[in-house]
């Protein structure tokens, strides 16, 4: 009886102890929320070093891009504790700051001597600051990203195509520097037989459901002269959003869609673009820079066959590109904020940032991207630098979601469905955006 | 055996509890049994409905937890009824409901009529016809998206083979004129078996002696169809139309998977608009008002329809 009791007590204690130990370990685990994409895999690899250094385990919650905003904004709005750290989209910063989802990082940065001057300025404004251009920081720039282009260098260098192109357009077939040139190249390749296969001009963003067509159209509109508002009078949009130059830009985007995209590309975003390029369907491909490391490694289209170029110039020589990317924030509802801040401190370290870049992440730290060896470190590094120097971003207001939905609808109705004119679409956009800002009491 | 078990349970029941249970009337006992279900129903159906009604009169936005919620009266309702986009979405929905029901009823009834002939192997063919209905809408939506694909899709190739139009020009999901029909085709393919099944039940319920009497009166097959088959199967057909009508009025999954409401807004049915307002634009109060309007519309139309159905049954 005695021995049975001892055994029972012993087993119970052992079970209790093992549960307690595992609870202690779990209590130190941090959950990081982000999109499910290639850089997330690189971050998993990188974070192993953090666990080694601190004994803090890392768990990851990655959600595909199509559900990323829905899933995590729901989580933040319901004050959920799932995420201790979140790499939230750049446009969420206003809403997340004003609604108290993110921890303000100013005091922490001061204490840990983390200076925002050490990061690429555009990424600080885009990913960290709210209100914009004010020293109020809610995130550490984590993943630099920007819309740029890839092209089939092997097709561009075919002597017979170069000859034919030169005869037709009067200039050498090469990566375009203006949007006019880009369209000429796209037209040239559209429905052309190359290596026994019909190919098409370009893959561009046309997706309706989340943010695709807005990212694509804006990427072009900026360089044509589009402005969100009167620089001297915030929220005054009439004459800026729907200016003559903006109309020309949107007409150009529609013309590019009509003339030079593959059949059925009416709902195409990052994944579909990568598929079109990888399968050898298109000569040029608009996409965020995060796709470049994967394409570079691709056996069929990577290596020497791929080239990169920054967004071309518009008719007046303006050159801008749509900002992507995200900052990393501490979720204010997390019970493990201290450990989460430790991760941010570790992530801001120069060596960690250098490794981040080498693993396929896009560092925003000046010390990494301004290193003399950086442009030669990857074939796309220089294009990334050039592109990051010309970025502009969509509204980052707390009401970014209805603002985005309005542009998605107006752009898709005009560009893909061919309803109305570019002027109608942009006038409608001014009306929709005005309503949103009136609802917010900002107008 | 059963009595012995009941006796042993009764004996095992503690005295005070047994006394209490003995004191409960049949009605009380019935309430006791159904109360968990009622509570669940109240919690997950009735409460959200009343909560949505309350929210529809406010400016509440789920992504602004710290914002003061104001009562805006009927402003959301006025705005919805004056919103051109909402009316376009309602028209798109009506177009979709009309054509799917028409096609499904015609094809479903014809199939049921043919199956009812009880030819050799009819049971096998019934099972084959029912297969699409048994698939998940998510699976159906995804594989039809591939079938419609202009470069690799079998549907485009089949049409190209028949018409001679190059397959790459058959953009079922990207063409403004074809996209609404692409959804009608898939919904008809998937749900015609359901209509067929209900119609078949109707046809099988017609007593054989009525046809025998008609034969004696030398009524032609055509006459028998118009005077016996159709009138007696009509309540079943109407029931199928009611079920499909309600389902298709709130259709979301298939449209979302196939076109996402595009190209442009050509296939944006009311449920897609509602989802965008509620979970993408986060206009919770506004979308609650829209949901209430849709609910009242479906509920009202269904009630009128049920009354008509009862009249037909009474004839």
Interface residues (C-beta under 8 A of the other chain):
Chain A: X69 X70 X73 X74 X77 X79 X95 X98 X99 X100 X198 X208 X209 X262 X263 X264 X265 X266 X267 X281 X398 X401 X402 X404 X405 X409 X412 X413 X414 X416 X417 X418 X419 X439
Chain B: X59 X62 X63 X64 X65 X66 X85 X149 X150 X151 X168 X169 X171 X173 X174 X176 X259 X260 X261 X262 X263 X264 X265 X266 X276 X279 X280 X281 X282 X283
